[in-house]
Amino acid sequence: MSNMKFLMRRERDALGEMDIPAQAFYGIHTMRSLNNFTFSAARLPEPFIRAFGQVKQACAQTNMELGYLDPQKGEAIISSCKGLIQGVLSHYIVVDPFQGGSGTSTNMNVNEVIANCAEQLLDGNLGEYRLVHPIHHVNMHQSTNDVYPTALKVAALQLLVTLENEVAKLEQALQKKEIEFKNIVKVGRTALVDAVPMTLGMTFAAFAHAVARDRRRMSESFECIKRVNLGGTAIGTGSGAPRDYVLKVTENLRNICGLPISRAENLVDATQNMDSLVEISGVLKAYASNLMKLSSDIRLLSSGPYAGIGEISLESLQAGSSIMAGKINPVMPEAVTQVAIKVMGNDQTIGFAAGMGQLELNHLLPLLAHTLLESLMLLINATTGFAVHCIPGIKANRDKCSSHVEQSYALATILVPVLGYERVERLVAAAKASGRSVRQEIIRRNIASREVVDTLLAPQRLCTPGFTADEFQGVNIEAGPGAEEKTEILPRRNAYGR
């Protein structure tokens, strides 16, 4: 083993010479970055690498079509770009996501990998760049400052499409539960205290509506990041790039990636200002907030299950304790909550990174890129997990729901429109003092029959906004505590004492 040596090749740049692993498709610029930036064990996200390959393919194709790039070299470069897009070469993109130079290390890593692959396709040797050069050919008419943010937006748009599709599946899963649970009456809760009755279906309908709003926001957010600065080169002026290239390259990229992207009206603005990405992050934060609320509510409703609320049961996914045999935890809602917290924290990071860009360039773009794409990928996976491994397996505990309704003194609220707030308050006090339920107290005092109370608590009625006077025909207004006080049926706007 001591006599074995790694085969190396030597490459040169303006700063000197370095040894590179002989079979590596990256080169000296990548190696310098590896020596300088060893801040994390993270890798650039695969969607970002794929998007970079698409951007480089569009650039090579445009240069070839306009006669700036030799067709043989151009075809070899395009084939190499496809290797990145398909993931065949992505393991050679090795630079740390946290890097200086606003993404130059990433761009040069991509350039070198494409160049070396193309060199081999043309029967050249790795690291020679005699036939295809990373800068002269692969990076022709480009700057890190236009290809990096363009690749970021392409990756973000592609992930947004995936996320929107997964959110639609979650919405559908919640809607199925809305229908399944539409006839199950349960206690509503405000401030974690018993409130008026509702149906379990209404609970899941509210979840579904919240998620539907998130899906709509995602769809609308496409508009704010579909404009890219490709062709703007260093600061958005297009310096160093032919005009016909600037006018054509985005169109080629649109055809390659299949997204409705377009060239920004002001390339200088699009190069230095990243507020559109902050806007996308805000949409993700809103969705994360709803996921957190949804996860928390599901955990609460399934809590116990014997000594808690226990109105729903979750599918058993794994053992919940290494010491308490038989314990099952709500692991999926817990994991989704952690993702939500991470995404909301990422939003703060993205806002700072965008706001601290200076003059014609945002030097913190690598941080912004890594954080935004992380949020998108986390939300995609969490949404899929929720929609597949949690929501479909939820079951209603009908007896527990019914028991809670019967035990809750908030049930008396259904009589407020006819008896008035103070008389119902006395009714509740009398029921508590006697140890009877509200239903028992209502029947005992001949305020209403069991059948009338059942009608007032019918799921169909609970799901219909407001009330009509006809619904209270079976209620004896003369009965109950304070019966001597005449009470008229209150107008709808004053229902429930408001």
C-alpha positions as CSV (number, residue, x, y, z in Angstrom):
1,M,0.0,0.0,0.0
2,S,2.8,2.4,0.8
3,N,4.2,2.1,-2.7
4,M,0.8,2.9,-4.3
5,K,0.4,6.5,-5.5
6,F,-2.6,8.2,-7.0
7,L,-2.1,9.1,-10.6
8,M,-2.1,12.8,-11.0
9,R,-2.0,15.3,-13.9
10,R,-0.6,18.9,-13.7
11,E,-2.6,21.9,-14.8
12,R,-1.7,25.6,-14.9
13,D,-3.6,28.9,-14.5
14,A,-2.6,32.5,-13.9
15,L,-1.8,31.7,-10.3
16,G,0.6,28.8,-11.0
17,E,0.4,25.0,-11.3
18,M,-1.5,22.3,-9.3
19,D,-1.8,18.6,-9.4
20,I,-5.2,17.2,-10.2
21,P,-6.4,13.6,-9.9
22,A,-5.7,12.2,-13.4
23,Q,-9.2,10.8,-14.0
24,A,-11.1,13.8,-12.6
25,F,-13.3,15.7,-15.0
26,Y,-12.8,18.9,-13.0
27,G,-9.6,21.0,-13.2
28,I,-7.4,23.6,-11.6
29,H,-10.1,26.2,-10.9
30,T,-12.2,23.6,-9.1
31,M,-9.2,22.3,-7.2
32,R,-8.4,25.8,-5.9
33,S,-12.0,26.2,-4.7
34,L,-11.8,22.8,-2.9
35,N,-8.7,24.1,-1.1
36,N,-10.3,27.4,-0.2
37,F,-13.8,26.5,0.7
38,T,-14.3,23.5,2.9
39,F,-17.0,25.0,5.0
40,S,-19.7,22.3,4.9
41,A,-20.2,18.7,3.9
42,A,-23.0,19.8,1.6
43,R,-23.2,19.4,-2.1
44,L,-24.8,21.5,-4.7
45,P,-28.4,20.3,-5.2
46,E,-29.0,18.0,-8.2
47,P,-31.7,20.3,-9.6
48,F,-29.2,23.2,-9.7
49,I,-26.6,21.1,-11.5
50,R,-29.2,20.0,-14.0
51,A,-30.3,23.5,-14.6
52,F,-26.7,24.6,-15.0
53,G,-26.3,22.0,-17.7
54,Q,-29.4,23.3,-19.5
55,V,-28.1,26.9,-19.4
56,K,-24.7,25.8,-20.7
57,Q,-26.4,23.8,-23.5
58,A,-28.4,26.8,-24.5
59,C,-25.3,29.0,-24.6
60,A,-23.4,26.4,-26.7
61,Q,-26.3,25.9,-29.0
62,T,-26.7,29.6,-29.6
63,N,-23.0,30.2,-30.2
64,M,-23.0,27.3,-32.6
65,E,-26.1,28.4,-34.5
66,L,-24.7,31.9,-34.9
67,G,-21.4,30.7,-36.1
68,Y,-19.3,31.7,-33.1
69,L,-18.6,28.1,-32.1
70,D,-17.2,25.4,-34.3
71,P,-20.0,22.8,-34.9
72,Q,-17.8,19.8,-33.9
73,K,-16.8,21.5,-30.6
74,G,-20.4,22.7,-30.1
75,E,-21.9,19.2,-30.5
76,A,-19.3,17.8,-28.1
77,I,-20.1,20.5,-25.6
78,I,-23.9,19.9,-26.0
79,S,-23.5,16.2,-25.5
80,S,-21.5,16.9,-22.3
81,C,-24.1,19.3,-21.1
82,K,-26.7,16.5,-21.5
83,G,-24.4,14.3,-19.3
84,L,-24.9,16.9,-16.5
85,I,-28.6,17.2,-17.1
86,Q,-29.0,13.4,-17.0
87,G,-26.9,13.1,-13.8
88,V,-24.1,11.1,-15.4
89,L,-21.5,13.7,-14.7
90,S,-23.0,15.4,-11.6
91,H,-20.7,13.7,-9.2
92,Y,-17.8,15.7,-10.6
93,I,-19.5,19.0,-9.4
94,V,-17.7,19.0,-6.1
95,V,-17.3,22.6,-4.9
96,D,-18.8,23.6,-1.6
97,P,-22.1,25.5,-1.9
98,F,-20.7,28.2,0.4
99,Q,-18.2,30.0,-1.6
100,G,-16.9,33.5,-2.4
101,G,-17.1,35.0,-5.9
102,S,-20.9,35.0,-6.3
103,G,-20.8,31.5,-7.7
104,T,-17.6,31.6,-9.8
105,S,-16.4,28.4,-8.3
106,T,-19.6,26.6,-9.3
107,N,-19.5,28.0,-12.8
108,M,-15.8,27.1,-13.3
109,N,-16.5,23.6,-11.9
110,V,-19.3,23.1,-14.5
111,N,-17.1,24.6,-17.3
112,E,-14.2,22.2,-16.6
113,V,-16.4,19.2,-16.3
114,I,-18.1,20.0,-19.6
115,A,-14.8,20.8,-21.3
116,N,-13.1,17.6,-20.2
117,C,-16.0,15.5,-21.2
118,A,-16.1,17.1,-24.6
119,E,-12.3,16.8,-24.9
120,Q,-12.6,13.1,-24.4
121,L,-15.5,12.8,-26.9
122,L,-13.2,14.4,-29.5
123,D,-10.4,11.9,-28.6
124,G,-8.4,14.4,-26.5
125,N,-7.0,13.9,-23.0
126,L,-8.4,15.1,-19.7
127,G,-6.9,18.4,-18.6
128,E,-5.3,19.3,-21.9
129,Y,-8.1,21.6,-23.1
130,R,-6.5,21.5,-26.5
131,L,-9.8,20.8,-28.4
132,V,-12.3,22.3,-25.9
133,H,-11.4,24.9,-23.4
134,P,-13.5,25.6,-20.2
135,I,-13.4,29.4,-20.7
136,H,-12.8,30.0,-24.4
137,H,-15.4,27.5,-25.6
138,V,-17.7,26.3,-22.8
139,N,-18.0,29.8,-21.2
140,M,-18.1,31.7,-24.5
141,H,-20.1,35.0,-24.2
142,Q,-21.0,34.3,-20.6
143,S,-20.2,35.4,-17.1
144,T,-20.8,33.7,-13.8
145,N,-23.1,36.7,-13.0
146,D,-25.6,35.8,-15.7
147,V,-25.4,32.0,-15.9
148,Y,-25.5,31.4,-12.2
149,P,-28.7,33.3,-11.4
150,T,-30.3,32.0,-14.5
151,A,-29.6,28.4,-13.5
152,L,-30.9,29.2,-10.1
153,K,-34.2,30.5,-11.4
154,V,-34.5,27.6,-13.8
155,A,-34.0,25.1,-11.0
156,A,-36.4,27.1,-8.7
157,L,-39.1,27.1,-11.4
158,Q,-38.7,23.4,-12.1
159,L,-38.9,22.6,-8.3
160,L,-41.9,24.9,-8.0
161,V,-43.7,22.9,-10.7
162,T,-43.0,19.7,-8.7
163,L,-44.0,21.3,-5.4
164,E,-47.3,22.6,-6.8
165,N,-48.1,19.1,-8.1
166,E,-47.4,17.6,-4.7
167,V,-49.4,20.2,-2.9
168,A,-52.3,19.4,-5.2
169,K,-52.1,15.8,-4.1
170,L,-52.1,16.8,-0.5
171,E,-55.2,19.0,-1.1
172,Q,-57.0,16.0,-2.7
173,A,-56.1,13.8,0.2
174,L,-57.6,16.3,2.6
175,Q,-60.7,16.7,0.5
176,K,-61.2,12.9,0.6
177,K,-61.2,13.1,4.4
178,E,-63.6,16.0,4.3
179,I,-66.1,13.8,2.5
180,E,-65.4,10.8,4.6
181,F,-65.9,12.7,7.9
182,K,-68.8,14.9,6.8
183,N,-71.3,13.3,9.2
184,I,-69.2,13.1,12.3
185,V,-70.1,15.8,14.8
186,K,-67.3,16.9,17.1
187,V,-66.5,19.7,19.5
188,G,-64.8,22.8,18.1
189,R,-62.1,24.4,20.2
190,T,-60.9,28.0,20.5
191,A,-57.9,28.8,22.7
192,L,-57.8,25.0,23.3
193,V,-61.1,25.3,25.2
194,D,-64.4,23.7,24.1
195,A,-66.4,25.8,21.6
196,V,-69.5,25.2,19.5
197,P,-70.0,21.9,17.7
198,M,-68.9,21.3,14.2
199,T,-68.2,18.3,12.0
200,L,-64.8,16.6,11.5
201,G,-65.4,17.0,7.8
202,M,-65.4,20.8,8.3
203,T,-62.0,20.5,10.1
204,F,-60.5,18.8,7.1
205,A,-62.3,21.2,4.7
206,A,-60.5,24.1,6.4
207,F,-57.2,22.3,6.0
208,A,-57.9,21.7,2.3
209,H,-58.8,25.3,1.7
210,A,-55.6,26.6,3.3
211,V,-53.5,24.2,1.2
212,A,-55.5,25.3,-1.9
213,R,-54.5,28.9,-1.3
214,D,-50.9,27.8,-1.1
215,R,-51.1,26.1,-4.4
216,R,-52.6,29.1,-6.0
217,R,-49.9,31.3,-4.6
218,M,-47.2,29.0,-6.0
219,S,-48.8,29.1,-9.4
220,E,-49.0,32.9,-9.4
221,S,-45.4,33.2,-8.2
222,F,-44.1,31.7,-11.5
223,E,-44.5,35.2,-12.9
224,C,-42.0,36.9,-10.6
225,I,-39.0,34.7,-11.4
226,K,-39.5,33.7,-15.0
227,R,-37.4,36.6,-16.3
228,V,-33.7,35.8,-16.4
229,N,-30.6,37.9,-17.0
230,L,-28.9,35.4,-19.4
231,G,-26.9,37.4,-21.9
232,G,-26.2,40.3,-19.5
233,T,-22.7,38.9,-18.8
234,A,-20.9,40.6,-15.9
235,I,-23.2,43.4,-14.7
236,G,-26.2,43.2,-17.1
237,T,-24.8,45.5,-19.9
238,G,-24.1,42.5,-22.1
239,S,-20.5,43.5,-22.4
240,G,-18.4,40.9,-24.2
241,A,-21.4,39.2,-25.9
242,P,-22.7,39.8,-29.5
243,R,-26.1,41.3,-29.7
244,D,-27.6,38.5,-31.8
245,Y,-26.4,36.0,-29.1
246,V,-28.1,38.1,-26.3
247,L,-31.3,38.2,-28.2
248,K,-31.4,34.5,-29.0
249,V,-29.9,32.6,-26.0
250,T,-32.9,32.9,-23.7
251,E,-35.2,31.5,-26.4
252,N,-33.0,28.5,-26.8
253,L,-33.0,28.0,-23.0
254,R,-36.8,28.2,-22.9
255,N,-37.0,25.4,-25.5
256,I,-34.5,23.2,-23.7
257,C,-36.0,23.5,-20.2
258,G,-39.6,23.7,-21.3
259,L,-40.4,26.6,-18.9
260,P,-42.0,29.9,-19.8
261,I,-38.9,32.0,-19.2
262,S,-38.1,35.2,-20.9
263,R,-35.2,37.8,-21.0
264,A,-35.6,40.4,-18.3
265,E,-36.5,43.9,-19.6
266,N,-33.7,45.4,-17.5
267,L,-30.7,43.0,-17.4
268,V,-28.8,45.3,-15.0
269,D,-31.7,45.1,-12.5
270,A,-32.0,41.3,-13.0
271,T,-28.3,40.9,-12.3
272,Q,-28.0,42.8,-9.1
273,N,-31.5,42.6,-7.4
274,M,-32.8,39.3,-6.0
275,D,-36.1,40.5,-4.5
276,S,-38.0,38.1,-6.8
277,L,-36.4,35.2,-5.0
278,V,-37.3,36.7,-1.7
279,E,-40.9,36.8,-3.0
280,I,-40.8,33.1,-3.8
281,S,-39.4,32.4,-0.4
282,G,-42.3,34.3,1.2
283,V,-44.7,32.0,-0.7
284,L,-42.8,29.0,0.7
285,K,-42.9,30.5,4.2
286,A,-46.7,30.9,4.0
287,Y,-47.0,27.3,3.0
288,A,-44.7,26.2,5.7
289,S,-46.8,28.1,8.2
290,N,-49.9,26.3,7.0
291,L,-48.1,22.9,7.2
292,M,-47.1,23.7,10.8
293,K,-50.6,24.5,11.7
294,L,-52.0,21.4,10.0
295,S,-49.4,19.2,11.6
296,S,-50.0,20.7,15.0
297,D,-53.8,20.2,14.7
298,I,-53.5,16.6,13.6
299,R,-51.2,15.9,16.5
300,L,-53.6,17.5,19.0
301,L,-56.7,15.7,17.6
302,S,-54.9,12.4,17.7
303,S,-53.3,13.0,21.1
304,G,-53.6,10.3,23.8
305,P,-55.0,8.4,22.2
306,Y,-56.7,7.2,25.5
307,A,-55.7,10.0,27.8
308,G,-55.9,12.8,25.2
309,I,-58.3,14.2,22.7
310,G,-58.1,11.1,20.5
311,E,-60.8,12.1,18.0
312,I,-58.7,10.8,15.2
313,S,-56.2,8.0,14.9
314,L,-53.0,8.1,12.7
315,E,-51.6,5.1,10.9
316,S,-48.8,3.4,12.8
317,L,-45.6,4.1,10.9
318,Q,-42.9,2.9,13.4
319,A,-42.2,2.2,17.1
320,G,-42.4,5.3,19.2
321,S,-40.2,4.4,22.1
322,S,-37.2,2.2,22.9
323,I,-38.6,1.6,26.4
324,M,-42.4,2.1,26.3
325,A,-43.5,-1.0,24.5
326,G,-46.4,-0.4,22.1
327,K,-46.1,3.4,22.1
328,I,-46.7,5.0,18.7
329,N,-45.8,8.6,18.0
330,P,-47.2,11.0,15.3
331,V,-43.8,10.9,13.6
332,M,-44.9,12.3,10.2
333,P,-46.6,15.5,11.6
334,E,-43.5,15.9,13.8
335,A,-41.1,15.7,10.9
336,V,-43.2,18.0,8.7
337,T,-43.2,20.5,11.5
338,Q,-39.4,20.5,11.6
339,V,-39.3,21.1,7.9
340,A,-41.7,24.0,8.3
341,I,-39.5,25.6,11.0
342,K,-36.5,25.1,8.8
343,V,-38.2,26.8,5.8
344,M,-39.3,29.7,7.9
345,G,-35.8,30.2,9.1
346,N,-34.5,29.9,5.6
347,D,-36.8,32.7,4.6
348,Q,-35.0,35.0,7.0
349,T,-31.6,34.0,5.6
350,I,-32.8,34.6,2.0
351,G,-34.1,38.1,2.9
352,F,-30.8,39.1,4.5
353,A,-28.8,37.6,1.6
354,A,-30.8,39.5,-1.0
355,G,-30.8,42.7,1.0
356,M,-27.0,42.7,1.5
357,G,-26.1,42.6,-2.2
358,Q,-24.1,45.6,-3.2
359,L,-24.1,47.8,-6.3
360,E,-24.1,45.8,-9.5
361,L,-23.8,42.3,-8.0
362,N,-25.1,40.2,-5.2
363,H,-22.0,38.5,-3.7
364,L,-24.1,36.4,-1.4
365,L,-26.0,34.6,-4.2
366,P,-24.5,31.2,-3.3
367,L,-26.0,31.3,0.1
368,L,-29.3,32.5,-1.3
369,A,-29.3,29.8,-4.0
370,H,-28.5,26.9,-1.6
371,T,-31.0,28.1,0.9
372,L,-33.9,28.6,-1.5
373,L,-33.4,25.3,-3.3
374,E,-33.1,23.6,0.1
375,S,-36.5,25.0,1.1
376,L,-38.1,23.9,-2.1
377,M,-36.7,20.3,-1.9
378,L,-37.6,20.0,1.8
379,L,-41.2,21.1,1.1
380,I,-41.5,18.7,-1.8
381,N,-40.4,15.8,0.2
382,A,-42.4,16.8,3.3
383,T,-45.6,17.3,1.3
384,T,-45.2,13.9,-0.4
385,G,-44.7,12.3,2.9
386,F,-47.7,13.9,4.4
387,A,-50.0,13.2,1.5
388,V,-48.8,9.5,1.2
389,H,-47.9,8.3,4.7
390,C,-50.2,10.4,7.0
391,I,-53.4,11.9,5.7
392,P,-54.9,8.8,3.9
393,G,-54.4,6.6,7.0
394,I,-56.3,9.0,9.3
395,K,-59.4,7.4,10.9
396,A,-62.1,9.0,12.9
397,N,-62.9,7.8,16.4
398,R,-66.7,8.4,16.2
399,D,-67.4,7.4,19.8
400,K,-64.8,9.7,21.2
401,C,-66.1,12.6,19.0
402,S,-69.7,11.9,20.2
403,S,-68.6,11.6,23.9
404,H,-66.8,15.0,23.8
405,V,-69.8,16.7,22.3
406,E,-72.1,15.3,25.0
407,Q,-69.7,16.3,27.8
408,S,-69.1,19.8,26.5
409,Y,-71.1,22.6,28.1
410,A,-70.4,24.6,24.9
411,L,-73.2,22.6,23.4
412,A,-75.7,25.0,25.1
413,T,-74.6,27.7,22.6
414,I,-77.0,26.4,20.1
415,L,-79.8,27.8,22.2
416,V,-78.4,31.4,22.6
417,P,-80.4,32.7,19.6
418,V,-83.7,31.8,21.3
419,L,-83.0,31.9,25.0
420,G,-80.4,34.7,25.0
421,Y,-76.9,34.7,26.4
422,E,-77.7,35.2,30.1
423,R,-80.3,32.5,30.3
424,V,-78.0,30.0,28.5
425,E,-75.3,31.0,30.9
426,R,-77.6,30.1,33.8
427,L,-78.5,26.8,32.2
428,V,-74.8,25.9,31.9
429,A,-74.2,26.8,35.5
430,A,-77.2,24.7,36.6
431,A,-75.9,21.7,34.6
432,K,-72.5,22.0,36.1
433,A,-73.8,22.3,39.6
434,S,-76.0,19.2,39.1
435,G,-73.3,17.2,37.3
436,R,-75.6,16.7,34.4
437,S,-74.7,17.2,30.8
438,V,-76.2,20.2,28.9
439,R,-78.3,17.8,26.8
440,Q,-79.7,16.2,30.0
441,E,-80.4,19.6,31.5
442,I,-82.2,20.8,28.4
443,I,-84.4,17.7,28.4
444,R,-85.0,17.7,32.1
445,R,-86.2,21.3,32.0
446,N,-88.4,20.6,29.0
447,I,-86.6,23.3,27.0
448,A,-86.4,20.9,24.1
449,S,-86.9,17.2,23.4
450,R,-84.1,14.8,22.6
451,E,-85.3,14.8,19.0
452,V,-85.1,18.6,18.7
453,V,-81.6,18.7,20.2
454,D,-80.5,16.0,17.7
455,T,-82.0,18.1,14.9
456,L,-80.1,21.2,16.1
457,L,-76.9,19.1,16.2
458,A,-77.4,17.4,12.8
459,P,-74.3,17.5,10.6
460,Q,-76.2,19.1,7.8
461,R,-77.3,21.9,10.0
462,L,-73.9,22.5,11.5
463,C,-72.4,22.7,8.0
464,T,-75.0,25.4,6.9
465,P,-74.0,29.0,7.8
466,G,-76.4,30.9,10.1
467,F,-79.9,29.8,11.3
468,T,-83.6,30.3,10.6
469,A,-86.4,30.8,13.1
470,D,-88.1,27.6,11.9
471,E,-85.2,25.6,13.3
472,F,-86.2,26.5,16.8
473,Q,-89.9,25.7,16.6
474,G,-89.5,22.8,19.0
475,V,-87.7,24.9,21.7
476,N,-89.8,25.9,24.7
477,I,-88.8,29.5,25.3
478,E,-90.9,29.6,28.5
479,A,-88.9,26.8,30.1
480,G,-85.5,26.9,31.8
481,P,-83.8,29.3,34.2
482,G,-84.9,32.9,33.8
483,A,-88.0,31.9,31.9
484,E,-89.9,34.9,33.2
485,E,-87.6,37.0,31.0
486,K,-89.2,37.2,27.6
487,T,-86.7,36.5,24.8
488,E,-87.1,37.0,21.1
489,I,-85.2,35.1,18.5
490,L,-82.1,37.2,17.9
491,P,-81.3,38.5,14.4
492,R,-78.5,36.6,12.7
493,R,-75.9,39.3,13.3
494,N,-76.3,38.9,17.0
495,A,-76.1,35.1,17.1
496,Y,-73.9,33.6,19.8
497,G,-73.8,36.8,21.8
498,R,-71.9,38.9,19.2
